[in-house]
């Protein structure tokens, strides 16, 4: 199941635009999945790795784990925002949730 989610979320993240959505001040707070998706997008963008290969997988995934942990810590230490961010994170958008559900379902059927 987690492999299907990772595959589906990578596809969604790879299709995102240039900007990483603001996670601070969300109601409810940013989820672990949203923080990891933002970290994955950041690492993808700065590294130039569009698709992970055997040669790039280990350092790429290690960077995602480190950026995720740093982001989680940063969000927990910053003071609250006065207003929520204007942009809805991709993982909260109905069309993205529907695509993730379809991909997870398709992956479950082929396994």
Rosetta constraint file for C-alpha pairs under 8 A:
AtomPair CA 1 CA 5 HARMONIC 6.36 0.50
AtomPair CA 1 CA 104 HARMONIC 7.45 0.50
AtomPair CA 1 CA 108 HARMONIC 7.37 0.50
AtomPair CA 2 CA 6 HARMONIC 6.04 0.50
AtomPair CA 3 CA 7 HARMONIC 6.04 0.50
AtomPair CA 4 CA 8 HARMONIC 6.00 0.50
AtomPair CA 4 CA 103 HARMONIC 7.25 0.50
AtomPair CA 4 CA 104 HARMONIC 5.27 0.50
AtomPair CA 4 CA 107 HARMONIC 5.74 0.50
AtomPair CA 4 CA 108 HARMONIC 7.47 0.50
AtomPair CA 5 CA 9 HARMONIC 5.75 0.50
AtomPair CA 5 CA 100 HARMONIC 7.32 0.50
AtomPair CA 5 CA 103 HARMONIC 7.96 0.50
AtomPair CA 5 CA 104 HARMONIC 6.12 0.50
AtomPair CA 6 CA 10 HARMONIC 5.86 0.50
AtomPair CA 7 CA 11 HARMONIC 6.38 0.50
AtomPair CA 8 CA 12 HARMONIC 6.39 0.50
AtomPair CA 8 CA 100 HARMONIC 5.65 0.50
AtomPair CA 8 CA 103 HARMONIC 5.75 0.50
AtomPair CA 8 CA 104 HARMONIC 6.73 0.50
AtomPair CA 9 CA 13 HARMONIC 5.95 0.50
AtomPair CA 9 CA 37 HARMONIC 7.34 0.50
AtomPair CA 9 CA 100 HARMONIC 6.84 0.50
AtomPair CA 10 CA 14 HARMONIC 5.83 0.50
AtomPair CA 11 CA 15 HARMONIC 6.27 0.50
AtomPair CA 12 CA 16 HARMONIC 6.46 0.50
AtomPair CA 12 CA 96 HARMONIC 7.30 0.50
AtomPair CA 12 CA 100 HARMONIC 7.78 0.50
AtomPair CA 13 CA 37 HARMONIC 6.48 0.50
AtomPair CA 13 CA 40 HARMONIC 7.39 0.50
AtomPair CA 13 CA 41 HARMONIC 6.00 0.50
AtomPair CA 14 CA 41 HARMONIC 7.15 0.50
AtomPair CA 14 CA 50 HARMONIC 7.22 0.50
AtomPair CA 16 CA 41 HARMONIC 7.99 0.50
AtomPair CA 20 CA 38 HARMONIC 6.16 0.50
AtomPair CA 20 CA 41 HARMONIC 7.21 0.50
AtomPair CA 20 CA 42 HARMONIC 7.27 0.50
AtomPair CA 21 CA 38 HARMONIC 7.29 0.50
AtomPair CA 21 CA 87 HARMONIC 6.59 0.50
AtomPair CA 21 CA 88 HARMONIC 7.35 0.50
AtomPair CA 21 CA 89 HARMONIC 5.63 0.50
AtomPair CA 21 CA 90 HARMONIC 7.81 0.50
AtomPair CA 22 CA 85 HARMONIC 6.27 0.50
AtomPair CA 22 CA 87 HARMONIC 7.20 0.50
AtomPair CA 22 CA 89 HARMONIC 7.46 0.50
AtomPair CA 23 CA 29 HARMONIC 7.77 0.50
AtomPair CA 23 CA 30 HARMONIC 5.80 0.50
AtomPair CA 23 CA 34 HARMONIC 7.92 0.50
AtomPair CA 23 CA 35 HARMONIC 7.48 0.50
AtomPair CA 23 CA 75 HARMONIC 7.87 0.50
AtomPair CA 23 CA 85 HARMONIC 7.51 0.50
AtomPair CA 23 CA 89 HARMONIC 7.39 0.50
AtomPair CA 24 CA 29 HARMONIC 7.62 0.50
AtomPair CA 24 CA 30 HARMONIC 7.32 0.50
AtomPair CA 24 CA 75 HARMONIC 6.07 0.50
AtomPair CA 24 CA 80 HARMONIC 7.74 0.50
AtomPair CA 24 CA 81 HARMONIC 7.14 0.50
AtomPair CA 24 CA 84 HARMONIC 7.76 0.50
AtomPair CA 24 CA 85 HARMONIC 7.36 0.50
AtomPair CA 25 CA 29 HARMONIC 6.76 0.50
AtomPair CA 25 CA 80 HARMONIC 6.25 0.50
AtomPair CA 25 CA 81 HARMONIC 5.28 0.50
AtomPair CA 25 CA 82 HARMONIC 7.98 0.50
AtomPair CA 25 CA 83 HARMONIC 7.05 0.50
AtomPair CA 25 CA 84 HARMONIC 4.96 0.50
AtomPair CA 25 CA 85 HARMONIC 6.41 0.50
AtomPair CA 26 CA 30 HARMONIC 6.04 0.50
AtomPair CA 26 CA 84 HARMONIC 5.65 0.50
AtomPair CA 26 CA 85 HARMONIC 6.66 0.50
AtomPair CA 27 CA 84 HARMONIC 7.34 0.50
AtomPair CA 30 CA 34 HARMONIC 5.98 0.50
AtomPair CA 30 CA 35 HARMONIC 6.53 0.50
AtomPair CA 31 CA 35 HARMONIC 6.26 0.50
AtomPair CA 32 CA 36 HARMONIC 6.09 0.50
AtomPair CA 33 CA 37 HARMONIC 6.01 0.50
AtomPair CA 33 CA 91 HARMONIC 7.97 0.50
AtomPair CA 34 CA 38 HARMONIC 6.21 0.50
AtomPair CA 34 CA 89 HARMONIC 7.36 0.50
AtomPair CA 34 CA 91 HARMONIC 6.37 0.50
AtomPair CA 35 CA 39 HARMONIC 6.20 0.50
AtomPair CA 35 CA 68 HARMONIC 6.09 0.50
AtomPair CA 35 CA 71 HARMONIC 6.99 0.50
AtomPair CA 35 CA 72 HARMONIC 6.93 0.50
AtomPair CA 36 CA 40 HARMONIC 5.97 0.50
AtomPair CA 36 CA 64 HARMONIC 7.14 0.50
AtomPair CA 36 CA 65 HARMONIC 7.75 0.50
AtomPair CA 36 CA 68 HARMONIC 5.33 0.50
AtomPair CA 37 CA 41 HARMONIC 6.15 0.50
AtomPair CA 38 CA 42 HARMONIC 6.12 0.50
AtomPair CA 38 CA 68 HARMONIC 7.98 0.50
AtomPair CA 39 CA 43 HARMONIC 6.14 0.50
AtomPair CA 39 CA 64 HARMONIC 5.61 0.50
AtomPair CA 39 CA 65 HARMONIC 7.95 0.50
AtomPair CA 39 CA 67 HARMONIC 5.52 0.50
AtomPair CA 39 CA 68 HARMONIC 5.35 0.50
AtomPair CA 39 CA 71 HARMONIC 7.62 0.50
AtomPair CA 40 CA 44 HARMONIC 6.01 0.50
AtomPair CA 40 CA 64 HARMONIC 5.40 0.50
AtomPair CA 41 CA 45 HARMONIC 6.03 0.50
AtomPair CA 42 CA 46 HARMONIC 6.21 0.50
AtomPair CA 43 CA 47 HARMONIC 5.81 0.50
AtomPair CA 43 CA 60 HARMONIC 7.18 0.50
AtomPair CA 43 CA 63 HARMONIC 6.78 0.50
AtomPair CA 43 CA 64 HARMONIC 6.34 0.50
AtomPair CA 43 CA 67 HARMONIC 7.89 0.50
AtomPair CA 44 CA 48 HARMONIC 5.74 0.50
AtomPair CA 44 CA 49 HARMONIC 5.27 0.50
AtomPair CA 44 CA 50 HARMONIC 6.29 0.50
AtomPair CA 45 CA 49 HARMONIC 7.22 0.50
AtomPair CA 49 CA 56 HARMONIC 7.82 0.50
AtomPair CA 52 CA 56 HARMONIC 5.73 0.50
AtomPair CA 52 CA 57 HARMONIC 5.39 0.50
AtomPair CA 52 CA 60 HARMONIC 7.52 0.50
AtomPair CA 53 CA 57 HARMONIC 5.63 0.50
AtomPair CA 54 CA 58 HARMONIC 7.75 0.50
AtomPair CA 56 CA 60 HARMONIC 5.83 0.50
AtomPair CA 57 CA 61 HARMONIC 5.91 0.50
AtomPair CA 58 CA 62 HARMONIC 6.04 0.50
AtomPair CA 59 CA 63 HARMONIC 6.09 0.50
AtomPair CA 60 CA 64 HARMONIC 6.31 0.50
AtomPair CA 61 CA 65 HARMONIC 6.27 0.50
AtomPair CA 62 CA 66 HARMONIC 6.27 0.50
AtomPair CA 63 CA 67 HARMONIC 6.00 0.50
AtomPair CA 64 CA 68 HARMONIC 5.90 0.50
AtomPair CA 65 CA 69 HARMONIC 6.21 0.50
AtomPair CA 66 CA 70 HARMONIC 6.19 0.50
AtomPair CA 67 CA 71 HARMONIC 5.93 0.50
AtomPair CA 68 CA 72 HARMONIC 6.09 0.50
AtomPair CA 69 CA 73 HARMONIC 6.21 0.50
AtomPair CA 70 CA 74 HARMONIC 6.07 0.50
AtomPair CA 71 CA 75 HARMONIC 6.10 0.50
AtomPair CA 72 CA 76 HARMONIC 6.27 0.50
AtomPair CA 73 CA 77 HARMONIC 6.25 0.50
AtomPair CA 74 CA 78 HARMONIC 6.18 0.50
AtomPair CA 88 CA 92 HARMONIC 6.54 0.50
AtomPair CA 88 CA 93 HARMONIC 6.87 0.50
AtomPair CA 89 CA 93 HARMONIC 6.85 0.50
AtomPair CA 90 CA 96 HARMONIC 6.39 0.50
AtomPair CA 91 CA 96 HARMONIC 6.09 0.50
AtomPair CA 91 CA 97 HARMONIC 6.27 0.50
AtomPair CA 92 CA 96 HARMONIC 7.35 0.50
AtomPair CA 92 CA 97 HARMONIC 6.87 0.50
AtomPair CA 93 CA 97 HARMONIC 6.25 0.50
AtomPair CA 94 CA 98 HARMONIC 6.09 0.50
AtomPair CA 95 CA 99 HARMONIC 6.31 0.50
AtomPair CA 96 CA 100 HARMONIC 6.16 0.50
AtomPair CA 97 CA 101 HARMONIC 6.13 0.50
AtomPair CA 98 CA 102 HARMONIC 6.17 0.50
AtomPair CA 99 CA 103 HARMONIC 6.14 0.50
AtomPair CA 100 CA 104 HARMONIC 6.04 0.50
AtomPair CA 101 CA 105 HARMONIC 5.99 0.50
AtomPair CA 102 CA 106 HARMONIC 6.03 0.50
AtomPair CA 103 CA 107 HARMONIC 6.01 0.50
AtomPair CA 104 CA 108 HARMONIC 6.12 0.50
AtomPair CA 105 CA 109 HARMONIC 6.30 0.50
AtomPair CA 106 CA 110 HARMONIC 6.40 0.50
AtomPair CA 107 CA 111 HARMONIC 6.22 0.50
